[in-house]
Amino acid sequence: MGNLTVLKAKNAKPGRHSDGKGLMLLVKPSGARSWVLRVQHDGKRHEIGLGSIDNLSLNEARDKAAELRKIVRQGGDARAFRDKVDPVIPTFAEAVGKAHAALLSGWSDKTGDAFKRSLEEYAVPTIGKRRVDEIEAEHVVSALAPIWISKPQQARKIRVRILQVLGFAKGRGWRSSPLPDPSDITRALPKQPRGGNFAAMPYAAVPSFVSGQLQAKDSSARLALLFAILTAARSGEVRFASWNDIDLRARTWTRSAELMKSRQAHVVTLNAAAIAILERAAACYGTDSLVFPSSKPKRPLSDMALSKMLRDAGRSETVHGFRSTFRDWAAEKMTTVPPMVAELALAHSVGNATEQAYLRSDLRKLRFQLMDAWGSYVAPSIPQVGT
């Protein structure tokens, strides 16, 4: 007979409560209760999740623990045996794929790709082999810790997506315990730096930086970074840019609503320097699909590829910060151009609801003038329109 009773298990406070012979009841601060078996295998101690107390009674947990202890005594792998006899519960890595496939129809291609790739890059290496019914707050913390300070925005997105996968798993009946509490996860991690503006390069330093990048060997990431600077576009918009959206004769790049943060289609006016970058990209990678493809066919660059170009050049600024750089330059050097023009170039909403209702023009002629001047300032070595 073990140390626990049904009543003790029901009323146990947060913590670990031993029933004996390695069987423990794990009670989370949230009240979630699950059975864990501690065994020795290959000279190492392992903890094997047996399931929630809601699905496994005390006697059933003892029987299951006894069966797994026998496997260990015979030299077998208890966890592998458990997974073999109970294969219905997927690992986190498997659940990511299943969640992505099931939810994709409600997402844009960009959102679906970001969901899957970010989890595979940042979460799966740490918790991918764990079954979804075993993952608790401390496991999520272990996945987030390496990027919590260095990539705070990305880390918060990953936290949301991990919990989304676990919520999907619960809805499919693969876990019965409550999801980890986001506040418990946050309290177990260091305080993130206070949010603020993206680190931006002073506009006076941009021409020298661009000149160095233009002289370096072409790569998809380097050309994408230059194109982002010359168009003042967001990194994701550039990484997913398609040749179908480019009109070289009209000097425009039409971005679909699903690609835009505002969820409204937007036309970018292209200066001569941006077109020169497009021509270099076409010579390197063709014009069949993405303008700046990754090494994998028809796959976009990762969200860190452009940032790596900055790091390799010894810069600490962010790619997004070039939008702020452009805005500062426009405000200080293009004083004859209405501020609204720069805001429209950045695809920002302008004016209040009434003003927006009456603004029928996208001020494209003025935006061409502004972006042509930006290209001339940033990349003076590239011949400009009409020269």
Backbone torsions as a table, in degrees:
resi	resn	phi	psi	omega
1	MET	NA	137.2	-177.7
2	GLY	-84.8	-177.5	-177.3
3	ASN	-79.6	-24.8	-175.6
4	LEU	-92.6	157.7	169.7
5	THR	-124.5	168.1	178.9
6	VAL	-59.0	-40.9	-178.8
7	LEU	-68.1	-42.6	178.4
8	LYS	-62.3	-41.1	-180.0
9	ALA	-64.7	-38.1	-178.8
10	LYS	-68.3	-36.1	-174.6
11	ASN	-101.0	3.5	-176.6
12	ALA	-60.8	141.1	178.6
13	LYS	-85.5	166.3	-179.7
14	PRO	-52.2	136.4	-178.3
15	GLY	138.7	-169.6	178.1
16	ARG	-105.7	132.8	-178.0
17	HIS	-126.1	114.8	-174.1
18	SER	-82.1	133.9	171.9
19	ASP	-98.0	-10.8	-178.8
20	GLY	105.8	155.5	178.5
21	LYS	56.9	33.5	175.0
22	GLY	89.5	-11.0	-179.4
23	LEU	-83.7	128.7	-178.8
24	MET	-133.7	150.3	170.8
25	LEU	-101.1	122.4	-180.0
26	LEU	-102.8	118.6	-179.6
27	VAL	-112.6	120.4	-179.6
28	LYS	-84.9	157.9	175.6
29	PRO	-55.9	-27.2	178.7
30	SER	-73.3	-12.5	-176.8
31	GLY	100.2	-8.5	178.5
32	ALA	-64.0	136.4	-176.7
33	ARG	-126.7	128.7	-179.7
34	SER	-143.9	157.6	-179.4
35	TRP	-95.7	138.4	179.5
36	VAL	-133.2	136.4	176.8
37	LEU	-112.7	128.2	177.9
38	ARG	-101.6	123.8	-179.1
39	VAL	-135.3	166.4	174.4
40	GLN	-108.2	128.1	178.9
41	HIS	-142.0	126.9	-178.1
42	ASP	54.9	38.4	177.0
43	GLY	76.6	5.9	-179.5
44	LYS	-122.5	148.8	179.2
45	ARG	-87.0	133.5	-179.5
46	HIS	-126.8	146.4	172.3
47	GLU	-112.9	126.6	-175.6
48	ILE	-115.2	121.2	176.4
49	GLY	-71.7	132.5	-179.6
50	LEU	-103.1	-20.1	180.0
51	GLY	131.7	170.4	-178.9
52	SER	-74.5	150.7	176.6
53	ILE	-64.0	-21.6	177.9
54	ASP	-69.5	-26.2	-177.8
55	ASN	-106.8	-13.2	-174.2
56	LEU	-137.1	113.1	-179.8
57	SER	-71.2	171.6	178.9
58	LEU	-58.5	-46.7	-179.5
59	ASN	-66.0	-38.7	178.3
60	GLU	-66.3	-37.7	177.5
61	ALA	-64.1	-39.9	177.9
62	ARG	-64.6	-41.7	179.7
63	ASP	-64.7	-42.8	-179.3
64	LYS	-66.4	-39.6	178.7
65	ALA	-64.4	-41.5	179.8
66	ALA	-62.7	-39.4	179.2
67	GLU	-64.4	-41.9	-178.7
68	LEU	-72.7	-34.7	176.3
69	ARG	-62.9	-36.3	178.4
70	LYS	-64.4	-41.2	177.7
71	ILE	-58.8	-42.8	-179.6
72	VAL	-64.7	-43.5	-179.7
73	ARG	-61.1	-29.3	179.6
74	GLN	-86.4	5.4	177.3
75	GLY	87.1	10.5	-178.3
76	GLY	-90.2	174.4	178.7
77	ASP	-98.4	107.9	-174.5
78	ALA	-64.3	-39.0	-179.1
79	ARG	-66.4	-42.5	178.8
80	ALA	-62.7	-39.0	178.4
81	PHE	-64.8	-43.4	178.8
82	ARG	-59.9	-44.5	-179.0
83	ASP	-66.4	-31.1	-179.2
84	LYS	-71.1	-41.2	-177.2
85	VAL	-84.6	-14.5	-179.2
86	ASP	-133.1	63.4	-171.8
87	PRO	-81.4	-2.2	-173.8
88	VAL	-69.4	-26.6	-177.4
89	ILE	-88.2	116.5	-176.6
90	PRO	-79.1	162.4	170.3
91	THR	-74.9	168.6	178.3
92	PHE	-60.7	-41.9	179.6
93	ALA	-59.4	-42.7	178.7
94	GLU	-67.0	-38.2	-178.9
95	ALA	-67.1	-32.7	176.5
96	VAL	-59.3	-46.8	179.1
97	GLY	-63.4	-41.5	-179.2
98	LYS	-68.3	-41.2	179.4
99	ALA	-65.7	-42.8	179.7
100	HIS	-60.3	-45.7	-178.8
101	ALA	-64.7	-38.3	-176.4
102	ALA	-76.6	-32.5	-173.9
103	LEU	-97.8	-10.3	-172.1
104	LEU	-58.1	-34.6	-176.3
105	SER	-63.4	-21.4	179.9
106	GLY	-95.2	2.4	-178.0
107	TRP	-115.5	161.9	167.0
108	SER	-76.4	162.4	178.4
109	ASP	-58.9	-38.5	-179.6
110	LYS	-63.5	-45.5	-179.5
111	THR	-64.8	-44.6	180.0
112	GLY	-62.7	-41.5	179.9
113	ASP	-66.3	-42.9	179.9
114	ALA	-63.8	-40.5	179.0
115	PHE	-58.3	-52.8	-174.2
116	LYS	-71.2	-46.4	-174.6
117	ARG	-69.2	-37.5	-179.2
118	SER	-67.6	-39.5	178.2
119	LEU	-68.3	-39.5	178.9
120	GLU	-66.2	-30.7	-178.6
121	GLU	-82.4	-40.3	-170.0
122	TYR	-109.8	-23.8	-176.0
123	ALA	-108.8	-44.4	-176.0
124	VAL	-58.3	-40.8	179.6
125	PRO	-58.7	-27.0	-177.3
126	THR	-95.5	-45.5	-174.1
127	ILE	-119.9	8.2	-174.4
128	GLY	-61.4	-31.3	-176.6
129	LYS	-85.9	-7.8	179.3
130	ARG	-80.8	142.0	173.9
131	ARG	-68.4	148.7	-175.7
132	VAL	-65.8	-21.3	178.4
133	ASP	-82.2	-5.5	-179.8
134	GLU	-100.5	-14.0	-170.9
135	ILE	-80.4	123.2	179.0
136	GLU	-123.6	-175.0	-174.2
137	ALA	-56.1	-42.4	-176.7
138	GLU	-64.2	-29.2	178.3
139	HIS	-73.7	-38.5	176.2
140	VAL	-63.7	-40.0	178.0
141	VAL	-59.3	-43.0	-178.5
142	SER	-63.4	-31.8	178.7
143	ALA	-75.3	-34.7	-175.4
144	LEU	-85.4	-26.8	-172.4
145	ALA	-52.2	-42.9	-176.7
146	PRO	-64.0	-22.5	-176.4
147	ILE	-119.6	3.1	-172.8
148	TRP	-62.1	-37.7	179.9
149	ILE	-94.8	-43.0	-175.3
150	SER	-72.2	-30.8	-178.7
151	LYS	-135.2	66.3	-171.5
152	PRO	-58.8	-42.9	-179.5
153	GLN	-65.7	-43.9	178.6
154	GLN	-62.6	-41.3	-179.0
155	ALA	-61.6	-40.9	179.2
156	ARG	-66.8	-36.6	175.8
157	LYS	-64.4	-42.5	180.0
158	ILE	-62.7	-40.5	177.9
159	ARG	-58.0	-46.4	179.4
160	VAL	-61.1	-42.4	-176.0
161	ARG	-71.8	-35.4	175.3
162	ILE	-61.3	-47.3	-179.6
163	LEU	-66.0	-30.2	176.6
164	GLN	-65.1	-41.6	177.7
165	VAL	-65.3	-42.6	-180.0
166	LEU	-67.5	-35.2	175.3
167	GLY	-65.6	-40.0	175.5
168	PHE	-61.0	-42.8	179.7
169	ALA	-62.8	-39.8	179.3
170	LYS	-66.1	-40.1	178.6
171	GLY	-63.8	-27.3	178.1
172	ARG	-88.6	-0.3	178.2
173	GLY	84.0	14.9	-178.4
174	TRP	-87.2	-14.0	173.1
175	ARG	-146.2	146.6	-178.9
176	SER	-113.4	-19.5	-178.4
177	SER	-75.0	155.4	178.5
178	PRO	-60.2	155.9	177.5
179	LEU	-69.0	151.5	174.7
180	PRO	-54.6	139.8	-179.3
181	ASP	-77.2	123.7	179.9
182	PRO	-55.0	-34.1	179.7
183	SER	-68.7	-33.4	175.9
184	ASP	-64.6	-39.1	178.7
185	ILE	-64.6	-47.0	-178.2
186	THR	-63.2	-40.3	-178.6
187	ARG	-66.5	-22.4	-179.3
188	ALA	-88.8	0.8	-178.5
189	LEU	-119.7	154.2	179.1
190	PRO	-64.0	157.0	180.0
191	LYS	-66.7	129.9	179.1
192	GLN	-74.7	152.8	176.7
193	PRO	-60.5	146.6	-178.7
194	ARG	-60.1	134.6	-179.3
195	GLY	-64.1	151.8	-179.6
196	GLY	-167.6	-159.7	179.3
197	ASN	-71.6	151.5	174.6
198	PHE	-67.6	137.6	179.1
199	ALA	-58.8	125.2	-173.9
200	ALA	-121.8	144.2	176.4
201	MET	-77.5	134.5	174.7
202	PRO	-57.7	138.8	-173.9
203	TYR	-62.4	-26.4	179.0
204	ALA	-66.2	-22.6	-178.5
205	ALA	-89.8	-12.4	-173.4
206	VAL	-67.2	-44.6	-179.1
207	PRO	-56.5	-41.6	179.1
208	SER	-65.3	-42.1	179.3
209	PHE	-63.4	-46.2	-179.2
210	VAL	-63.4	-40.1	179.0
211	SER	-58.8	-43.9	178.4
212	GLY	-63.3	-39.2	179.7
213	GLN	-70.2	-35.5	178.3
214	LEU	-65.8	-29.9	-178.4
215	GLN	-86.4	-15.5	179.7
216	ALA	-78.0	167.5	-179.9
217	LYS	-64.7	135.4	-179.6
218	ASP	-64.7	136.4	169.1
219	SER	-142.9	160.3	-178.1
220	SER	-59.9	-42.6	-179.1
221	ALA	-66.9	-40.7	-179.4
222	ARG	-66.3	-44.0	178.4
223	LEU	-64.5	-37.0	178.3
224	ALA	-65.3	-41.0	178.2
225	LEU	-63.1	-45.6	178.6
226	LEU	-61.3	-40.9	179.3
227	PHE	-65.0	-39.1	177.8
228	ALA	-62.1	-42.4	179.4
229	ILE	-64.7	-45.6	-174.1
230	LEU	-72.6	-20.9	179.2
231	THR	-107.7	-5.7	-176.5
232	ALA	55.9	38.0	-177.1
233	ALA	-97.4	163.3	175.5
234	ARG	-76.0	153.0	-177.5
235	SER	-56.7	-46.7	-177.6
236	GLY	-63.9	-36.0	178.6
237	GLU	-64.1	-37.8	179.5
238	VAL	-73.1	-43.4	-177.0
239	ARG	-62.7	-29.7	-179.1
240	PHE	-101.2	9.4	179.8
241	ALA	-62.1	134.5	-178.9
242	SER	-116.7	148.5	177.5
243	TRP	-63.5	-23.4	177.3
244	ASN	-63.5	-21.9	-176.2
245	ASP	-96.1	-2.3	-176.1
246	ILE	-100.9	130.9	173.7
247	ASP	-122.5	97.7	-175.8
248	LEU	-66.7	-34.7	-179.0
249	ARG	-67.4	-42.7	179.7
250	ALA	-82.1	-11.3	-176.9
251	ARG	59.6	49.9	179.4
252	THR	-134.1	154.4	174.3
253	TRP	-129.3	108.3	-176.8
254	THR	-95.1	116.3	-177.1
255	ARG	-101.8	128.0	-176.4
256	SER	-69.1	161.7	-178.2
257	ALA	-60.2	-37.8	-176.5
258	GLU	-68.9	-18.9	179.1
259	LEU	-85.9	-17.9	-171.9
260	MET	-94.4	143.8	177.0
261	LYS	-60.8	-36.9	-178.5
262	SER	-78.5	-9.6	-175.7
263	ARG	61.9	30.5	174.3
264	GLN	-128.3	134.6	179.7
265	ALA	-59.7	150.2	-176.3
266	HIS	-146.7	139.3	178.5
267	VAL	-105.7	124.0	177.5
268	VAL	-96.7	133.0	174.5
269	THR	-88.2	129.3	-172.7
270	LEU	-99.6	127.6	174.1
271	ASN	-84.3	172.8	-175.5
272	ALA	-62.8	-35.8	-179.4
273	ALA	-66.7	-40.7	177.7
274	ALA	-63.3	-39.7	178.2
275	ILE	-65.7	-36.5	177.1
276	ALA	-62.6	-38.1	176.8
277	ILE	-65.9	-41.1	177.5
278	LEU	-61.1	-40.2	179.6
279	GLU	-65.7	-36.8	176.7
280	ARG	-67.2	-39.1	178.5
281	ALA	-65.8	-40.5	179.3
282	ALA	-63.5	-39.0	179.5
283	ALA	-66.3	-32.2	-178.4
284	CYS	-84.0	-40.8	-167.0
285	TYR	-125.3	-0.3	-179.3
286	GLY	81.6	-177.4	-176.5
287	THR	-128.3	32.2	-176.8
288	ASP	-82.1	-36.4	-170.9
289	SER	-142.7	-112.0	-179.7
290	LEU	-69.6	144.2	179.2
291	VAL	-70.5	-40.2	-177.6
292	PHE	-123.7	77.2	-174.8
293	PRO	-75.4	159.9	172.2
294	SER	-84.2	-175.7	178.9
295	SER	-70.2	-17.9	177.5
296	LYS	-90.1	131.6	-176.2
297	PRO	-53.7	128.7	174.8
298	LYS	61.0	22.0	175.6
299	ARG	-112.3	139.1	-179.5
300	PRO	-72.3	164.0	173.0
301	LEU	-63.3	154.1	176.8
302	SER	-71.4	162.9	-177.8
303	ASP	-69.8	-10.2	179.4
304	MET	-101.5	-5.5	-174.2
305	ALA	-62.9	-43.1	-179.4
306	LEU	-70.4	-39.1	178.2
307	SER	-61.7	-35.1	179.7
308	LYS	-63.0	-34.7	177.3
309	MET	-60.9	-40.4	177.4
310	LEU	-66.1	-44.5	-179.4
311	ARG	-62.9	-41.8	-179.7
312	ASP	-63.2	-27.1	179.0
313	ALA	-88.2	4.5	178.7
314	GLY	79.0	20.1	-178.9
315	ARG	-101.0	147.8	-179.4
316	SER	-105.8	-2.5	-178.0
317	GLU	-74.8	171.1	177.6
318	THR	-102.8	158.6	176.4
319	VAL	-63.2	-42.8	-179.2
320	HIS	-61.9	-27.9	-178.5
321	GLY	-62.4	-21.4	178.6
322	PHE	-66.2	-23.5	174.6
323	ARG	-66.1	-40.3	176.4
324	SER	-67.7	-38.2	177.1
325	THR	-59.1	-47.1	178.4
326	PHE	-59.2	-43.2	-177.9
327	ARG	-65.5	-40.2	177.4
328	ASP	-63.2	-43.8	179.5
329	TRP	-60.9	-45.6	-178.9
330	ALA	-61.6	-39.7	-177.9
331	ALA	-69.6	-35.9	-173.5
332	GLU	-95.3	-29.6	-174.6
333	LYS	-108.4	-17.3	-178.3
334	MET	-119.7	58.5	-173.1
335	THR	-68.5	-17.9	179.4
336	THR	-84.4	-9.0	-180.0
337	VAL	-93.5	127.1	179.3
338	PRO	-56.5	139.0	180.0
339	PRO	-54.2	-30.5	-179.6
340	MET	-58.7	-32.0	-177.9
341	VAL	-65.8	-45.2	178.0
342	ALA	-63.8	-38.5	179.2
343	GLU	-64.4	-41.0	177.3
344	LEU	-67.2	-35.0	177.3
345	ALA	-63.2	-31.1	178.3
346	LEU	-86.5	2.0	-178.4
347	ALA	64.5	32.5	175.2
348	HIS	-90.5	151.4	172.7
349	SER	-72.2	143.5	-179.2
350	VAL	-126.3	141.3	176.7
351	GLY	75.2	174.0	176.7
352	ASN	-83.9	-178.0	-175.1
353	ALA	-59.4	-38.9	-179.6
354	THR	-67.1	-44.7	179.7
355	GLU	-63.1	-39.4	178.8
356	GLN	-64.7	-35.2	-179.2
357	ALA	-66.1	-30.4	-178.1
358	TYR	-94.7	-10.2	-179.4
359	LEU	-85.5	98.0	-176.8
360	ARG	-90.9	-19.6	-176.9
361	SER	-98.5	147.3	173.3
362	ASP	-95.2	12.6	175.3
363	LEU	53.6	42.2	-171.5
364	ARG	-65.8	-38.0	-179.8
365	LYS	-61.3	-44.5	178.4
366	LEU	-67.1	-35.3	178.7
367	ARG	-67.9	-36.7	174.4
368	PHE	-58.9	-45.3	-179.8
369	GLN	-61.3	-43.6	-179.0
370	LEU	-65.8	-46.5	-177.2
371	MET	-71.6	-32.1	174.7
372	ASP	-63.0	-41.6	178.9
373	ALA	-66.3	-38.6	177.7
374	TRP	-63.2	-44.5	178.7
375	GLY	-62.4	-41.0	179.2
376	SER	-64.9	-37.2	-180.0
377	TYR	-72.0	-45.3	-174.2
378	VAL	-75.6	-38.7	-175.7
379	ALA	-130.9	69.1	-175.9
380	PRO	-65.6	-17.8	-179.2
381	SER	-74.2	-16.1	-179.5
382	ILE	-92.4	126.0	-179.9
383	PRO	-56.0	135.6	-176.6
384	GLN	-91.8	170.2	179.8
385	VAL	-59.1	128.8	176.8
386	GLY	82.8	6.3	179.7
387	THR	-109.4	NA	NA
